[in-house]
Amino acid sequence: MADRFRGRTDVYWVSTTDTKKLFLGKLKKLSNGTKPIVVEYPDGSAIRDAFHSKVTGKTSSQLQAYWSQLVFRGKGNPPKEVGSAAAVIAEITANTAVIGYVDSAEVTDQRKVIYQP
C-alpha cells in the first residue's frame, strides 16, 4: 500500500491538505516557491487506488471524472503517468521539482519523505 510521499526538494514536510491539493492539481507552488511536477501511477493500479483513497478520498472513476472536467474547462491537466516505482524514482532523481509516491518497501535514504499518510 502507498504510504510514502516522496520528493527530492528542500521542502521539509507537506501537510495532508497540501498533498491532496498537489495530486488534484490545485497547489501550484510548494512552500519553497518550486512549481511541482507531479507523477502518478496508471489508472487502475492498486498503489494509485490506495494512495488516492487515503489522500484525496477519490476513487479511480471519481478521479477520471475530476480530471476530465478540468481538462474540458482548460483549467488543468492530469499528472504524468509512470508505470512503476522505479519510474517514479527515476523521475524524482532526474528533476528536483518532481513529486511522487512509492510503496513503503521502495523507500530508500536517497529520497526524502515529505508526507506520510
Contact map, one row per residue, 1 for C-alpha under 8 A:
111000000000000000000000000000000000000000000110011000000000000000000000000000000000000000000000000000110000000000000
111100000000000000000000000000000000000000000011011000000000000000000000000000000000000000000000000011110000000000000
111110000000000000000000000000000000000000000000001000000000000000000000000000000000000000000000000011110000000000011
011111000000000000000000000000000000000000000000000000000000000000000000000000000000000000000000000011110010000010111
001111100000000000000000000000000000000000000000000000000000000000000000000000000000000000000000001111000000000011110
000111110000000000000000000000000000000000000000000000000000000000000000000000000000000000000000001111000000001111100
000011111000000000000000000000000000000000000000000000000000000000000000000000000000000000010001111100000000001111000
000001111100000000000000000000000000000000000000000000000000000000000000000000000000000000011011111000000000001100000
000000111111000000000000000000000000000000000000000000000000000000000000000000000000000000000001100000000000000100000
000000011111000000000000000000010000000000000000000000000000000000000000000000000000000000000000000000000000000000000
000000001111110000000000000001110000000000000000000000000000000000000000000000000000000000000000000000000000000001000
000000001111110000000000000000000000000000000000000000000000000000000000000000000000000000000000000000000000000001000
000000000011111000000000000000000000000000000000000000000000000000000000000000000000000000000000000000000000000011100
000000000011111101100000000000000000000000000000000000000000000000000000000000000000000000000000000000000000000001100
000000000000111111100000000000000000000000000000000000000000000000000000000000000000000000000000000000000000000000100
000000000000011111110000000000000000000000000000000000100000000000000000000000000000000000000000000000000000000000101
000000000000001111111000000000000000000000000000000000000000000000000000000000000000000000000000000000000000000000000
000000000000011111111100001000000000000000000000000000000000000000000000000000000000000000000000000000000000000000000
000000000000011111111110000000000000000000000000000000100000000000000000000000000000000000000000000000000000000000100
000000000000000111111111000000000000000000000000000000110000000000000000000000000000000000000000000000000000000000000
000000000000000011111111111000000000000000000000000000000000000000000000000000000000000000000000000000000000000000000
000000000000000001111111111100000001010000000000000000000000000000000000000000000000000000000000000000000000000000000
000000000000000000111111110000000000010000000000000000010000000000000000000000100000000000000000000000000000000000000
000000000000000000011111111000000000000000000000000000010000000000000000000001000000000000000000000000000000000000000
000000000000000000001111111100000000000000000000000000000000000000000000000111100000000000000000000000000000000000000
000000000000000000001111111100000000000000000000000000000000000000000000000000000000000000000000000000000000000000000
000000000000000001001101111111000000000000000000000000000000000000000000000000000000000000000000000000000000000000000
000000000000000000000100111111000011000000000000000000000000000000000000000000000000000000000000000000000000000000000
000000000000000000000000001111111111000000000000000000000000000000000000000000000000000000000000000000000000000000000
000000000010000000000000001111111111000000000000000000000000000000000000000000000000000000000000000000000000000000000
000000000010000000000000000011111100000000000000000000000000000000000000000000000000000000000000000000000000000000000
000000000110000000000000000011111100000000000000000000000000000000000000000000000000000000000000000000000000000000000
000000000000000000000000000011111110000000000000000000000000000000000000000000000000000000000000000000000000000000000
000000000000000000000000000011111111000000000000000000000000000000000000000000000000000000000000100000000000000000000
000000000000000000000000000111001111100000000000000000000000000000000000000000000000000000000000100000000000000000000
000000000000000000000100000111000111110000000000000000000000000000000000000000000000000000000000111000000000000000000
000000000000000000000000000000000011111000000000000000000000000000000000000000100000000000000000111000000000000000000
000000000000000000000110000000000001111100000000000000000000000000000000000000110000000000000000011100000000000000000
000000000000000000000000000000000000111110000000000000000000000000000000000000111100000100100000011100000000000000000
000000000000000000000000000000000000011111000001000000000000000000000000000000111100000100000000000110000000000000000
000000000000000000000000000000000000001111101011000000000000000000000000000000001111000000000000000000000000000000000
000000000000000000000000000000000000000111111001000000000000000000000000000000001110000000000000000000000000000000000
000000000000000000000000000000000000000011111001000000000001000000000000000000000000000000000000000000000000000000000
000000000000000000000000000000000000000001111101100000000001000000000000000000000000000000000000000000000000000000000
000000000000000000000000000000000000000011111111100000000000000000000000000000000000000000000000000000000000000000000
100000000000000000000000000000000000000000011111110000000000000000000000000000000000000000000000000000000000000000000
110000000000000000000000000000000000000010001111111000000000000000000000000000000000000000000000000001100000000000000
010000000000000000000000000000000000000111111111111100000000000000000000000000000000000000000000000000000000000000000
000000000000000000000000000000000000000000011111111110000011000000000000000000000000000000000000000000000000000000000
110000000000000000000000000000000000000000000111111111000000000000000000000000000000000000000000000000000000000000000
111000000000000000000000000000000000000000000011111111110000000000000000000000000000000000000000000000000000000000000
000000000000000000000000000000000000000000000001111111111110000000000000000000000000000000000000000000000000000000000
000000000000000000000000000000000000000000000000111111111110000000000000000000000000000000000000000000000000000000000
000000000000000000000000000000000000000000000000011111111000000000000000000000000000000000000000000000000000000000001
000000000000000100110000000000000000000000000000001111111000000000000000000000000000000000000000000000000000000000001
000000000000000000010011000000000000000000000000001111111100000000000000000000000000000000000000000000000000000000000
000000000000000000000000000000000000000000000000000111111110000000000000000000000000000000000000000000000000000000000
000000000000000000000000000000000000000000000000000110011111111000000000000000000000000000000000000000000000000000000
000000000000000000000000000000000000000000000000100110001111111000000000000000000000000000000000000000000000000000000
000000000000000000000000000000000000000000110000100000000111111100000000000000000000000000000000000000000000000000000
000000000000000000000000000000000000000000000000000000000111111110000000000000000000000000000000000000000000000000000
000000000000000000000000000000000000000000000000000000000111111111000000000000000000000000000000000000000000000000000
000000000000000000000000000000000000000000000000000000000111111111100000000000000000000000000000000000000000000000000
000000000000000000000000000000000000000000000000000000000001111111110000000000000000000000000000000000000000000000000
000000000000000000000000000000000000000000000000000000000000111111111000000000000000000000000000000000000000000000000
000000000000000000000000000000000000000000000000000000000000011111111100000000000000000000000000000000000000000000000
000000000000000000000000000000000000000000000000000000000000001111111110000111000000000000000000000000000000000000000
000000000000000000000000000000000000000000000000000000000000000111111111000000000000000000000000000000000000000000000
000000000000000000000000000000000000000000000000000000000000000011111111100000000000000000000000000000000000000000000
000000000000000000000000000000000000000000000000000000000000000001111111111110000000000000000000000000000000000000000
000000000000000000000000000000000000000000000000000000000000000000111111111111000000000000000000000000000000000000000
000000000000000000000000000000000000000000000000000000000000000000011111111000000000000000000000000000000000000000000
000000000000000000000000000000000000000000000000000000000000000000001111111100000000000000000000000000000000000000000
000000000000000000000000000000000000000000000000000000000000000000000111111100000000000000000000000000000000000000000
000000000000000000000000000000000000000000000000000000000000000000000111111110000000000000000000000000000000000000000
000000000000000000000000100000000000000000000000000000000000000000100110111111000000000000000000000000000000000000000
000000000000000000000000100000000000000000000000000000000000000000100110001111100000000000000000000000000000000000000
000000000000000000000001100000000000000000000000000000000000000000100010000111110000000000000000000000000000000000000
000000000000000000000010100000000000111100000000000000000000000000000000000011111000000000000000000000000000000000000
000000000000000000000000000000000000011100000000000000000000000000000000000001111100000000000000000000000000000000000
000000000000000000000000000000000000001111000000000000000000000000000000000000111110000000000000000000000000000000000
000000000000000000000000000000000000001111000000000000000000000000000000000000011111001100000000000000000000000000000
000000000000000000000000000000000000000011000000000000000000000000000000000000001111101100000000000000000000000000000
000000000000000000000000000000000000000010000000000000000000000000000000000000000111111100000000000000000000000000000
000000000000000000000000000000000000000000000000000000000000000000000000000000000011111110000000000001100100000000000
000000000000000000000000000000000000000000000000000000000000000000000000000000000001111111000000000000000000000000000
000000000000000000000000000000000000000000000000000000000000000000000000000000000111111111100000000000000000000000000
000000000000000000000000000000000000001100000000000000000000000000000000000000000111111111110000000111000000000000000
000000000000000000000000000000000000000000000000000000000000000000000000000000000000111111111000000000000000000000000
000000000000000000000000000000000000000000000000000000000000000000000000000000000000011111111100000000000000000000000
000000000000000000000000000000000000001000000000000000000000000000000000000000000000001111111110010000000000000000000
000000110000000000000000000000000000000000000000000000000000000000000000000000000000000111111111111100000000000000000
000000010000000000000000000000000000000000000000000000000000000000000000000000000000000011111111000000000000000000000
000000000000000000000000000000000000000000000000000000000000000000000000000000000000000001111111000000000000000000000
000000010000000000000000000000000000000000000000000000000000000000000000000000000000000000111111110000000000000000000
000000111000000000000000000000000000000000000000000000000000000000000000000000000000000000011111110000000000000000000
000000111000000000000000000000000111100000000000000000000000000000000000000000000000000000010011111000000000000000000
000000110000000000000000000000000001111000000000000000000000000000000000000000000000000000110011111100000000000000000
000011110000000000000000000000000001111000000000000000000000000000000000000000000000000000010000111110000000000000000
000011100000000000000000000000000000011100000000000000000000000000000000000000000000000100010000011111000000000000000
011111000000000000000000000000000000000100000000000000000000000000000000000000000000000100000000001111100000000000000
011111000000000000000000000000000000000000000010000000000000000000000000000000000000100100000000000111111110000000000
111100000000000000000000000000000000000000000010000000000000000000000000000000000000100000000000000011111110000000000
111100000000000000000000000000000000000000000000000000000000000000000000000000000000000000000000000001111110000000000
000000000000000000000000000000000000000000000000000000000000000000000000000000000000000000000000000001111110000000000
000000000000000000000000000000000000000000000000000000000000000000000000000000000000100000000000000001111111000000000
000100000000000000000000000000000000000000000000000000000000000000000000000000000000000000000000000001111111101000000
000000000000000000000000000000000000000000000000000000000000000000000000000000000000000000000000000000000111111000000
000000000000000000000000000000000000000000000000000000000000000000000000000000000000000000000000000000000011111100000
000000000000000000000000000000000000000000000000000000000000000000000000000000000000000000000000000000000001111100000
000001110000000000000000000000000000000000000000000000000000000000000000000000000000000000000000000000000011111110000
000001111000000000000000000000000000000000000000000000000000000000000000000000000000000000000000000000000000111111000
000111100000100000000000000000000000000000000000000000000000000000000000000000000000000000000000000000000000001111110
000011100011110000000000000000000000000000000000000000000000000000000000000000000000000000000000000000000000000111110
000111000000111100100000000000000000000000000000000000000000000000000000000000000000000000000000000000000000000011111
001110000000000000000000000000000000000000000000000000000000000000000000000000000000000000000000000000000000000011111
001100000000000100000000000000000000000000000000000001100000000000000000000000000000000000000000000000000000000000111
